[in-house]
Amino acid sequence: MTANETTPIEMQGPSCPIPHHHTETVVIGHGSGGQMTQDLIRNIFQSQLGNAFLLEGNDAARIPLEQLNGEIAVSTDSHVVSPMFFPGGDIGRLAICGTVNDVSMLGAIPRFITAGFIIEEGFAMDSLKNIVNSMAQACNEAGVQIVAGDTKVVEKGSVDGLFINTAGLGMIPAGRKIGGQYAKPGDAVLISGTLGDHGIAILQARGDLGFESQILSDVAPLNNMIERLLDEIPEVHVLRDPTRGGLATTLKEIACQSQVSIRLQEESIPIKPDVNIACELLGFDPLYIANEGKVIIILPDHSSEKALEILHNSPYGTNAMRIGEIFQEDPGQVLLETVFGSTRMLDLLAGEILPRIC
């Protein structure tokens, strides 16, 4: 080879990828599995969510279960709320709280969470940092750890900004049997607070209310409040969070699971005035609006006053009320005694009132 000849590309030594510097938005390279992915994981996720499980750097987490005396509760959920930031929370807090609460509804003690992120290229890095920070704060409040995760970046237009999938793992103490199939005639029905806050807060963030309000989403981890309740009243039969479909749909599901009927007193159901006004203006029924920080509790009636006292001592149960009771007759029915003295039958939600609510 003479000095004037050029070296063919295929004969040159192996080349390194061009280094990428800090970017203000997520780019396709962040999902490559290479250096940019590692930088994203280290700088965004591990910097706020890091723990011994994640720092091992494996594709799965090794969870010790030697001291398990009971059962494992597992739940999974996907979060596509729009907009991602709303009064009282964001998609990150929603993802953690929703999964913690789902596991808690079996009386389990939530311990571990996995999180998968599907991110659209061009998504603002600052927004991602804020969302991850919200997740870290919610994890700290709930006392759980994110032990495994995954990140995918897709082309612009393939997803609406950011979707998050989570899975939760909790430990159910031996002998604890709680579920929608365990409601019994004579039980009381409690709700831990006001209804419809989350759904109306989302509408407010979308600009669909047509007026200004102080309504905040109720999104919150309920596991600590629930565990205090179960420590004092182990005979709780049912726990259920009335998310999509609201109170009415959730109670209808429980009535069918347990083959009982449920009778509610409308005047006892707590609803904030602003939520009521918004529902009236928009033609919505607050009993069918989604909640993200409330729990339905069904337990023997003789324990209902003590349960309310425990709930009232929690920041997430200050507006707790006894709203109804369980009957044997007409199994599968949910009846509402209205403030006008009539009786209204409540059924499952038909269709979708508010899409992209969680």
C-alpha positions, 0 to 999 in steps of 0.5 A: 500500500502506497502513501497515496492510497487510503485505508478501506473502512473495513480494514480500519480498527474498530470504532467506538460509539460517539459519546453523548453529552447531557440532553434536555430531553429523552432521545432514542439512544436512551433506550439502546441498552448501552452507555446512554441507557446506563447514564439514564438509569444511574443519573435519573433512577438510581440517584433517587430510587437506588437501594441494595437490590437495584445496585446489584445491577442484575435483571432480576432481584433476589428477595429473601423469604426465609422469615415468611409466615403467611402468604404473598400478595402480588399486583400489577398495574399500568399508569397512563394518566393524562395529564401527567401532572395534576393538582395533588400529584403526578403519574409517579406518585400515582404509580406507587400509591396505586400499587401499594394500595392494591396489595394492601387491599388483601391485608398484605404489608407492601414491601417491594415494587418493580417499575417499567417506563415506556418513554417517548423520545423528546420527553423533557428530562426535568419532567422525568426527574420530577416524576421519579422524585415523586415516586421516591417520596411515595416509596419513603412514605409507604415504606416500600422499595423499588427492587427491579425496573426497565426502561424503553424509549420509543419514537416520537408519536408512539406513546403519549409522553410516558407510561409506567407499569408497576408490580407490587409484592406484599406479605399477608400475615398468617391467618389474615383472610380479607377479600371481596368474597368475605362480606357478611350480613350484619356488617357495616360499610365504611368509607375512609373519606370524600369521594370523587376528588381524583377524577375531578382534579384530573378534569381540572388539570385538563381545563374541562371544569370551566371554573377554578377550584381548590380540588386536589387529587386524593392520591395517597398510600393507605397501607400504614393507615390500614395496618393500624386498623388491622392491628386493632381490628383483625376481624375486618372482612373486606378492604377495597379501593374504589378507583375506576368505576368509583364507589358504586361499581366497587360495591356492586362487585363486592355484593356479587363476590360475597352474594350479599346485598348492600344498602347505603345512606346517601346523606352519610356519603362524604362528598366535597361541595366543589366536587358536587358542583362540578359533577352537577355541571358536567352531568356526572354522578360522584358515586361513579367517579374514580378515587386514588386515596380512599378505601372501603372497609366492611367489618362487623358492625360492633367494630365500626365505631372503633374503626372510625376512631382509628381512621380519624386519627390518620391524615388520610381518614379524617373524613371517614364515615359509616355509609351502609350495611350488608344484608342477606336478601337480594344478593348482588344488589346495591341500593341507595336510600336517597335524601328524598326518601326514595331507593335507587339501585346502583349498578356497574358503570356502563362505558367510560366516564373519564378516560386516562384517569389513572 
